[in-house]
Amino acid sequence: MGQSISLVLGSGGARGYAHIGVIEVLEEAGFEIRAIVGSSMGALIGGLYANGTLDQYKEWVLTLEFMDILRLVDFTLDKTGMIKGDRVFERMATMLGDTTIESLPIDFTAVATDLVTHREVWLQRGSLKDAIRASIAIPMLLRPVRRGGRLLVDGGILNPLPVAPTVSHQCDAVFAVNLNAIQSPGYAVTPSVEEQQRQEAFGLSLTSFFGTMSRSTARKQRSTMGKLDLLSRTFECMQLSLSSYKNAGYPADLTIEIPAESCRFYDFHRAYEMIEVGRRATRELLDARGWPGGNMSVERSVVG
């Protein structure tokens, strides 16, 4: 049996697909993942892994085309969020079932943000799917989750790389995956011309929705992609700064760095590419520290 690890999976939207590749390579290397802490997309991937249904999820997302993503977006006029998220979570419910966090075979923590108390919340008991839904509720995009007097939104708002909950874990080492790293040569995934056209179509589809409410002009429609990119870059800028701050306070033993420029947070049709980015980044880390990974000595290190 290799070294036991607590695995911290950070937030970063569609870049979270990279977590799948990271987990695969760590297991191939012989590491035993005994505990997972996840924020936002990290909570989703980590929860699926802990539940034993990550392979099922991977198989599904690898089949998603751009139009499939659009069909999963259920817009709402609710003032608390543009997207209900019900269509996606109906599918997630088939993979997560009625599992409770305390019944999982490994320790699991989903990190969310409470807008009432302005505090970080560690969800370690109760419904797994409800905890994940709260952790991924990006403000203004997905509706927040009300739970026990709390108003919960995306964990990445306050802690995109939540290492602190691992303090109580009885593992040999703590590994973290930062999805908001500064650009590293050779890691960015450049969209093909076809993908760029699809992304533009996505922006126009969003504009069409808002146009039904505000009777936007064609000129305003063409500017929507810029607005979506602005939201993306604003969120990523905040998370990059917070990730550095949190990692300084609670450093992991090893940190796998996934560049923020790998893809945009809403590029959920690019699962294959991001899984490969995660695999490549993890292999680089393990090669730098010495293979096979499960038997290597662990020192404080960041590879990216």
C-alpha positions in Angstrom: 0.0 0.0 0.0 1.3 3.4 -0.9 1.2 6.6 1.1 -2.1 7.8 2.4 -3.1 11.3 1.4 -5.7 14.0 2.0 -6.6 15.5 -1.3 -7.7 19.1 -1.6 -9.5 20.0 -4.8 -9.8 23.7 -5.5 -12.4 25.7 -7.3 -12.2 26.9 -10.9 -15.3 26.1 -12.9 -14.7 23.9 -16.0 -11.0 23.6 -15.1 -12.2 21.3 -12.4 -12.3 18.6 -14.9 -8.6 18.5 -14.4 -9.2 17.0 -11.0 -10.3 13.8 -12.7 -7.0 13.4 -14.4 -5.1 14.2 -11.2 -7.0 11.5 -9.3 -6.4 9.0 -12.0 -2.6 9.5 -12.0 -2.4 9.5 -8.2 -4.1 6.2 -8.1 -2.0 4.8 -10.9 1.1 5.9 -8.8 -0.1 3.9 -5.8 -1.3 6.7 -3.5 -4.2 5.9 -1.2 -6.8 8.8 -1.1 -8.3 8.6 2.4 -9.8 12.0 2.6 -11.0 14.8 0.3 -11.8 18.4 0.8 -13.4 20.2 -2.2 -14.5 23.8 -3.0 -17.0 24.4 -5.8 -16.1 22.1 -8.7 -13.6 20.4 -6.4 -16.5 19.5 -4.2 -18.4 18.0 -7.1 -15.5 15.9 -8.4 -14.4 14.9 -4.9 -17.9 14.0 -3.8 -18.4 11.8 -6.9 -15.0 10.1 -6.2 -15.9 9.5 -2.5 -19.3 8.1 -3.6 -17.6 5.7 -6.1 -19.4 7.2 -9.2 -16.6 9.4 -10.7 -16.1 7.0 -13.6 -19.8 7.3 -14.4 -19.6 11.1 -14.4 -16.4 11.1 -16.5 -18.1 8.8 -19.1 -21.0 11.3 -19.3 -19.1 14.5 -19.6 -16.8 13.1 -22.3 -19.9 12.7 -24.5 -21.1 16.3 -24.0 -21.1 18.5 -27.1 -21.5 22.2 -27.0 -25.2 22.1 -27.7 -25.6 19.5 -24.9 -24.2 22.1 -22.5 -26.7 24.7 -23.7 -29.6 22.3 -23.2 -28.6 21.8 -19.6 -28.7 25.5 -18.9 -32.2 26.3 -17.5 -32.5 30.0 -17.2 -34.7 31.7 -14.6 -36.0 35.1 -13.9 -35.2 34.6 -10.2 -33.3 37.6 -8.9 -30.9 35.4 -6.9 -29.5 33.6 -9.9 -29.7 33.4 -13.7 -29.7 29.6 -13.8 -31.8 27.2 -11.8 -29.4 24.3 -12.1 -32.2 21.7 -11.8 -31.4 20.0 -15.1 -27.8 19.4 -14.2 -28.7 18.2 -10.7 -31.3 15.9 -11.9 -28.5 14.1 -13.7 -26.2 14.4 -10.7 -28.9 13.0 -8.4 -28.8 9.7 -10.4 -25.0 9.5 -9.6 -25.1 10.7 -6.0 -28.4 9.2 -4.9 -29.5 9.8 -1.3 -26.0 9.3 0.1 -25.1 11.1 3.3 -21.6 12.4 3.8 -21.1 10.5 7.0 -21.8 7.2 5.2 -19.0 7.7 2.7 -16.1 5.3 2.9 -13.6 8.2 3.1 -13.7 11.6 4.9 -15.3 14.3 2.8 -15.7 18.0 3.3 -17.5 20.4 0.9 -16.7 24.0 1.4 -19.3 26.7 0.9 -19.8 30.4 1.8 -22.5 31.6 4.1 -23.8 35.0 2.9 -25.7 35.6 6.2 -22.6 35.3 8.5 -20.0 36.1 5.9 -18.1 32.9 6.9 -16.7 29.8 5.3 -18.7 26.7 6.0 -17.4 23.1 6.1 -20.2 20.7 5.2 -19.3 17.3 6.7 -22.6 15.8 7.5 -26.0 15.4 5.8 -27.0 15.1 2.2 -24.0 14.7 -0.2 -25.8 16.2 -3.2 -27.2 19.1 -1.2 -23.7 19.9 0.1 -22.2 19.8 -3.4 -25.0 22.0 -4.7 -24.3 24.6 -2.1 -20.6 24.5 -2.8 -21.0 25.2 -6.5 -23.6 27.9 -6.3 -21.8 30.7 -8.1 -23.4 34.0 -7.1 -25.7 35.6 -9.7 -25.4 32.5 -11.9 -26.7 29.7 -9.8 -29.3 30.1 -7.1 -28.0 30.0 -3.5 -29.0 27.1 -1.2 -30.9 27.7 2.0 -29.8 25.3 4.8 -30.5 25.7 8.5 -30.8 29.4 8.5 -27.8 29.8 6.2 -27.7 31.2 2.7 -25.0 29.2 1.0 -23.1 29.9 -2.2 -19.9 28.9 -3.9 -17.0 27.9 -1.6 -14.5 29.6 -3.8 -15.8 33.0 -2.8 -13.9 32.8 0.5 -11.7 29.7 0.0 -10.8 28.4 -3.4 -8.1 26.1 -2.0 -9.3 24.8 1.4 -6.4 23.0 3.0 -7.4 23.9 6.6 -10.0 21.1 7.0 -7.2 18.5 6.4 -5.6 19.3 9.8 -7.8 16.7 11.5 -7.1 14.0 8.9 -4.8 11.1 9.8 -2.9 10.8 6.6 0.8 10.7 5.5 0.6 13.9 3.4 -1.7 16.6 2.0 -1.9 17.1 -1.7 -3.7 20.1 -3.2 -4.8 21.0 -6.7 -4.9 24.7 -7.5 -7.0 25.5 -10.5 -6.0 29.2 -10.5 -2.3 29.1 -11.1 -0.3 31.7 -13.0 0.3 30.6 -16.6 2.8 27.8 -17.1 4.3 27.3 -20.7 2.9 24.3 -22.4 -0.2 23.9 -20.2 -2.7 26.2 -21.8 -5.3 24.6 -24.0 -5.8 26.8 -27.0 -9.4 26.5 -28.4 -9.6 25.4 -32.0 -11.4 27.7 -34.6 -14.4 25.5 -34.3 -14.5 25.8 -30.5 -14.1 29.5 -30.7 -17.1 29.7 -33.0 -19.1 27.5 -30.5 -18.1 29.7 -27.7 -19.3 32.8 -29.6 -22.6 31.0 -30.2 -22.8 30.4 -26.5 -22.4 34.1 -25.8 -25.1 34.9 -28.4 -27.5 32.4 -26.9 -27.1 34.1 -23.5 -27.7 37.4 -25.2 -30.9 36.0 -26.8 -32.2 35.2 -23.4 -31.5 38.6 -21.9 -32.8 40.2 -25.1 -36.3 38.7 -24.3 -36.3 40.7 -21.1 -34.6 43.9 -22.1 -35.2 44.0 -25.9 -31.4 44.4 -26.5 -30.2 45.6 -29.8 -27.9 43.5 -32.1 -25.0 45.6 -30.9 -25.7 44.7 -27.3 -26.0 41.0 -28.4 -22.5 41.1 -29.8 -21.1 42.4 -26.6 -22.5 39.7 -24.3 -19.5 37.4 -24.7 -17.3 40.2 -23.5 -19.6 40.5 -20.4 -19.3 36.8 -19.7 -15.6 37.0 -20.1 -15.5 39.9 -17.7 -17.4 37.9 -15.1 -15.0 35.0 -15.7 -11.8 37.1 -15.4 -13.1 39.0 -12.3 -13.9 35.7 -10.5 -10.6 34.2 -11.5 -8.6 37.3 -10.4 -10.3 37.0 -7.0 -9.6 33.3 -6.7 -6.0 33.6 -7.8 -5.3 36.1 -5.0 -7.2 34.1 -2.4 -5.5 30.8 -3.4 -2.1 32.4 -2.8 -3.2 33.8 0.5 -4.8 30.5 1.7 -1.9 28.4 0.6 0.5 30.6 2.5 -1.5 30.1 5.7 -2.1 26.4 5.3 0.5 25.0 2.8 0.0 21.5 1.4 2.9 19.1 1.2 2.6 19.0 -2.6 0.5 21.4 -4.8 -0.4 20.6 -8.4 -0.8 23.8 -10.4 -3.4 24.0 -13.1 -3.1 27.4 -15.0 -6.1 29.7 -14.9 -5.6 30.3 -18.6 -6.1 26.6 -19.4 -9.8 27.3 -20.1 -12.6 29.6 -19.0 -14.8 28.7 -16.1 -17.8 28.1 -18.4 -16.0 25.9 -21.0 -17.8 22.7 -19.8 -17.7 21.1 -23.2 -13.9 20.7 -22.9 -13.7 17.8 -20.5 -11.3 15.7 -22.5 -8.7 18.5 -22.8 -8.9 19.5 -19.1 -8.7 15.9 -17.9 -5.5 15.5 -19.9 -4.1 18.8 -18.5 -4.7 17.3 -15.0 -2.9 14.1 -15.9 0.0 15.9 -17.5 0.5 18.3 -14.5 0.4 15.4 -12.0 2.8 13.3 -14.0 5.2 16.3 -14.0 4.9 16.6 -10.2 5.5 12.9 -9.6 8.4 12.8 -12.1 10.0 15.7 -10.4 9.7 14.1 -6.9 10.6 10.5 -8.0 8.6 7.6 -9.4 6.8 5.5 -8.2 4.7 8.1 -6.5 3.2 5.9 -3.7 6.6 5.3 -2.2 8.3 8.6 -2.7 9.4 10.9 0.1 7.2 14.0 0.5 8.7 17.4 1.0 7.1 20.8 0.7 6.9 21.5 -3.0 4.9 23.2 -5.7 5.1 22.0 -9.2 3.4 23.8 -12.1 
